[in-house]
Amino acid sequence: MEFRTELIPEKLPETLHLDSRIVTVGSCFAEVMGRQLAENKLTVLSNPFGTLFNPVSIARVLLTALRGDGPDPDLFVEREGLWLHYDFHSSLRAGSREELTQILTERLQQTAEALQGADWLLLTLGTAVVYRHHETGKVVANCHKMPGALFEKYLYTYEHTLEVLNELLRKLKRFNPGLNVLLTVSPVRHIKDTLPVNGVSKALLRSVCHELTVWHERAHYFPAYEIVTDDLRDYRFYEADLIHPNAIAQQYLFEKFVQAAFDDELRSFVADWSDIRRALGHRPFNPDSPAHRKFLKNLLTKLDALGSRIDVSPERTAVIRALSAVADPDSGLEVSF
């Protein structure tokens, strides 16, 4: 008998390869995926604006980057001696408005440059619930713990969400005609909006993603939300807060992503690199033993073999340092690099 429904994502019509250049933007799932891609030696700009949840804010900040504009001057806010901006996550902060303007302008320029040369944009939508700032009339990405009376909270409509993201995809195509956009709905549960509203929000975002993939040739969808809610379907795959998927779920999602989105060469590389990463984390029983020295020499040989394909300089430096520390001059083993 089958006791679960495994979801096997369809192979994407376009796949990632080892030299693919990727940008991730959106909710914390975009950050998780960005970190995993970087750990597997792909070239990634991961969530440059910090965690963004709603599609309106995601689209606005990306369009700002594409236009080469600076941060919206109406949306700076000062709280407890720190300056923040309503379009960006609170991790982007500074002691003065001028300093924050410079930080945000550089981040926008960095993103535009990355998108210009990128092969993929991984766009993760978290919620269709938005907060509109009463004074400016603009939807904000983050309320920065300012008083709730300053904002109006509501569910963005399907039509307006589709319109906003349609415009974004059209502008991205003109900006970089070869860019593929991979859409995902975050599996993170926004239970503060209540479970019923969270369900409506996720359904709205999922429907919009489907519509975008129908009308945009280079727009694709990866079912991260469905894998967590229907395939894993158990609270043991969540953190203690019962909101965020835990490390086991994140790894499972990444393995599914590898199957669906990576070409054969990249899948093979990820498997090989996984072995090397485990070896790099190995803790020897006796660091001074000849066996451990031999282990380190073999590991260095494997890293050198990959050096023409990826940057392994940090790992190579760490192994050389470890090998130099344990090398025994009387053993006959030479340590020269």
C-alpha positions in Angstrom: 0.0 0.0 0.0 1.1 3.6 -0.7 1.0 5.8 2.4 2.0 9.1 0.7 1.9 10.7 -2.7 5.3 11.5 -3.9 5.4 14.5 -6.2 7.9 14.2 -9.0 8.3 17.6 -10.7 8.3 17.7 -14.4 11.6 18.4 -16.1 11.9 22.1 -16.9 12.1 22.8 -20.6 15.2 24.9 -19.9 17.8 23.5 -17.4 20.6 25.0 -15.3 24.2 24.1 -16.0 27.4 24.5 -14.0 28.1 28.0 -15.4 24.6 29.3 -15.1 24.2 32.7 -13.4 21.3 33.0 -11.1 19.5 35.7 -9.1 17.1 34.8 -6.3 14.5 37.3 -5.0 11.5 36.9 -2.7 10.6 35.2 0.5 12.9 33.3 2.8 12.6 30.2 0.6 14.4 32.2 -2.1 17.2 32.7 0.4 17.3 29.0 1.3 17.5 28.0 -2.4 20.1 30.7 -3.0 22.3 29.4 -0.2 22.0 25.8 -1.4 22.9 26.8 -5.0 25.9 28.7 -3.8 27.0 25.8 -1.6 27.0 23.7 -4.7 29.3 26.2 -6.4 26.8 27.9 -8.8 27.1 31.6 -9.4 24.2 33.2 -7.3 23.1 36.6 -6.2 20.9 35.6 -3.3 18.0 37.8 -2.1 19.9 41.1 -2.5 17.0 43.1 -1.0 16.5 40.8 2.0 13.3 38.8 2.5 10.4 40.2 0.5 7.0 38.5 0.7 4.4 40.2 -1.5 4.5 40.3 -5.3 3.8 44.1 -5.4 6.9 45.0 -3.4 9.0 42.3 -5.2 8.0 43.7 -8.6 8.5 47.4 -7.6 12.0 46.9 -6.3 13.1 44.9 -9.3 11.6 47.4 -11.7 13.5 50.1 -9.8 16.7 48.2 -10.4 16.0 47.8 -14.1 15.3 51.5 -14.5 18.5 52.4 -12.7 16.6 54.5 -10.2 17.5 55.0 -6.6 15.3 54.0 -3.6 11.9 55.7 -3.3 12.5 58.9 -1.3 9.0 58.8 0.2 9.6 55.5 2.0 12.5 56.1 4.3 11.7 55.8 8.0 13.7 56.4 11.2 13.2 54.1 14.2 15.2 54.1 17.4 18.1 55.9 15.9 18.3 53.7 12.8 17.2 54.4 9.2 15.2 51.8 7.3 13.2 51.8 4.0 9.7 50.4 3.5 10.7 48.7 0.2 13.5 46.6 1.8 14.0 44.2 4.6 15.1 45.5 8.0 18.5 43.8 7.6 19.3 46.7 5.3 19.7 49.6 7.8 22.1 52.5 8.6 22.8 55.2 11.1 21.8 58.0 8.7 19.5 58.4 5.7 22.4 59.3 3.5 24.3 56.1 4.4 21.2 54.0 3.8 20.6 55.7 0.4 24.1 54.7 -0.6 23.7 51.1 0.6 20.4 50.7 -1.2 21.6 52.4 -4.4 24.6 50.0 -4.5 22.3 47.0 -3.9 20.0 48.1 -6.7 22.9 48.6 -9.1 24.4 45.2 -8.1 21.1 43.5 -8.9 20.6 45.2 -12.2 24.1 44.2 -13.3 23.5 40.6 -12.1 20.2 40.4 -14.0 21.7 41.8 -17.1 24.1 38.8 -17.3 21.8 36.2 -15.6 20.4 33.0 -17.1 17.8 32.5 -14.4 15.8 34.6 -11.9 14.3 32.5 -9.1 11.2 34.4 -7.9 9.5 33.2 -4.8 6.1 34.6 -3.8 5.2 34.4 -0.1 1.8 36.1 0.4 -0.8 38.2 -1.4 -1.6 40.0 1.8 -0.2 43.5 1.6 0.2 46.6 3.9 -0.5 50.0 2.4 1.2 53.0 4.0 -1.6 55.5 4.7 0.6 58.6 4.3 2.1 57.7 0.9 -0.6 55.4 -0.4 2.1 52.8 -1.3 2.3 49.1 -0.5 5.3 48.4 1.7 7.5 45.3 1.8 8.1 45.6 5.5 6.4 47.6 8.3 9.6 47.6 10.4 7.5 47.2 13.5 6.0 50.7 13.1 2.5 51.3 14.6 -0.2 49.3 12.9 -2.4 52.5 12.6 0.1 53.7 9.9 -1.0 50.9 7.5 -4.0 49.3 5.9 -3.9 45.5 5.6 -5.8 43.7 2.9 -5.6 40.9 0.3 -4.4 42.0 -3.1 -6.7 40.9 -5.9 -5.9 38.3 -8.4 -6.3 40.7 -11.3 -4.0 43.3 -9.9 -1.4 40.7 -8.8 -1.4 39.3 -12.4 -1.1 42.7 -13.9 1.9 43.6 -11.6 3.8 40.4 -12.4 2.9 40.5 -16.1 4.5 44.0 -16.3 7.6 42.8 -14.5 8.1 39.8 -16.8 7.6 42.0 -19.9 10.2 44.5 -18.6 12.6 41.7 -17.7 12.3 40.2 -21.2 13.2 43.6 -22.7 16.1 44.0 -20.2 17.5 40.5 -20.8 15.8 38.6 -23.6 17.6 35.3 -22.6 16.5 35.4 -19.0 14.4 32.5 -17.7 12.2 33.2 -14.7 11.4 30.3 -12.3 8.3 31.0 -10.2 7.7 29.4 -6.9 5.1 29.8 -4.1 6.8 29.7 -0.7 5.8 26.8 1.5 6.2 29.0 4.5 2.8 29.4 6.3 1.6 32.9 7.1 -0.6 31.9 10.0 -0.7 35.4 11.4 -3.1 36.2 8.6 -5.2 33.2 9.8 -5.1 29.9 8.2 -8.2 30.6 6.0 -6.6 33.8 4.6 -3.3 32.0 4.2 -5.1 29.4 2.1 -6.7 32.0 -0.1 -3.4 33.9 -0.5 -1.5 30.8 -1.6 -4.2 29.8 -4.0 -4.2 33.3 -5.5 -0.4 33.2 -6.0 -0.5 29.7 -7.4 -3.1 30.7 -9.9 -1.2 33.8 -11.0 2.0 31.7 -11.4 0.1 29.3 -13.6 -1.3 32.1 -15.8 2.2 33.6 -16.2 3.7 30.3 -17.4 0.9 30.1 -20.0 1.6 33.5 -21.5 5.3 33.9 -21.0 7.5 31.4 -22.9 10.5 31.8 -20.5 8.4 31.7 -17.3 8.4 28.3 -15.5 7.1 26.9 -12.2 8.7 24.7 -9.6 6.1 23.2 -7.1 7.9 23.8 -3.8 4.6 24.6 -2.1 3.0 21.5 -3.3 5.9 19.3 -2.4 5.8 20.4 1.3 2.0 20.5 1.7 1.1 17.4 -0.3 4.2 15.2 -0.6 5.8 15.7 2.8 2.5 16.6 4.4 3.6 16.3 8.0 4.5 18.7 10.9 7.7 16.8 11.5 9.1 18.5 8.4 8.6 22.0 10.0 10.6 23.9 12.5 9.3 24.2 16.1 7.3 27.3 15.0 5.2 25.1 12.7 5.6 27.8 10.0 9.0 27.2 8.3 10.1 24.0 6.6 13.0 22.5 8.5 16.4 21.4 7.3 15.1 17.9 6.2 12.3 19.5 4.1 14.8 22.0 2.6 17.1 19.3 1.6 14.3 17.2 0.1 13.1 20.3 -1.9 16.6 20.9 -3.2 17.0 17.3 -4.3 13.7 17.6 -6.2 14.9 20.8 -7.7 18.1 19.1 -8.8 16.0 16.4 -10.6 13.8 18.9 -12.3 16.1 21.8 -13.1 19.7 20.6 -13.5 21.2 19.2 -16.7 23.0 15.8 -16.6 26.4 17.3 -16.1 25.3 19.5 -13.2 23.5 16.7 -11.5 26.7 14.6 -11.7 28.8 17.4 -10.4 26.4 18.0 -7.4 26.7 14.3 -6.5 30.5 14.5 -6.7 30.7 17.8 -4.8 28.4 16.4 -2.1 31.1 13.7 -1.4 33.8 16.4 -1.2 31.7 18.5 1.1 31.3 15.6 3.5 35.0 14.9 3.3 35.7 18.6 4.1 33.6 18.3 7.2 35.3 15.0 8.3 36.8 15.0 11.8 39.7 12.6 12.1 40.1 10.2 15.1 43.8 10.9 15.0 44.8 14.1 13.1 48.5 13.2 13.2 48.1 9.7 11.7 49.6 8.8 8.3 46.1 7.7 7.3 44.7 11.2 7.9 47.6 12.8 6.0 46.9 10.5 3.1 43.1 11.4 3.3 44.0 15.1 3.1 46.3 14.6 0.1 43.6 12.6 -1.7 41.1 15.4 -1.0 43.5 18.0 -2.3 43.9 16.0 -5.5 40.1 15.9 -6.0 39.9 19.6 -5.4 42.6 20.3 -7.9 40.8 18.2 -10.5 37.8 20.5 -10.2 39.8 23.7 -10.1 39.4 24.3 -13.9 35.6 24.2 -13.6 34.8 26.0 -10.4 36.5 28.2 -7.8 37.7 25.8 -5.0 40.3 28.3 -3.6 38.6 28.5 -0.1 38.4 24.8 0.3 41.9 24.2 -1.1 43.3 26.7 1.3 41.6 25.0 4.2 43.0 21.6 3.2 46.5 22.9 2.7 46.4 24.5 6.1 45.2 21.3 7.7 47.8 19.3 5.8 50.6 21.6 6.8 49.6 21.4 10.4 49.8 17.6 10.6 52.6 16.9 8.1 55.4 14.9 9.7 58.8 15.8 8.3 60.2 12.4 9.3 57.5 10.5 7.4 58.9 11.1 4.0 55.8 12.9 2.8 56.6 16.2 1.2 54.2 19.1 1.6 54.7 21.4 -1.3 52.0 23.2 -3.3 
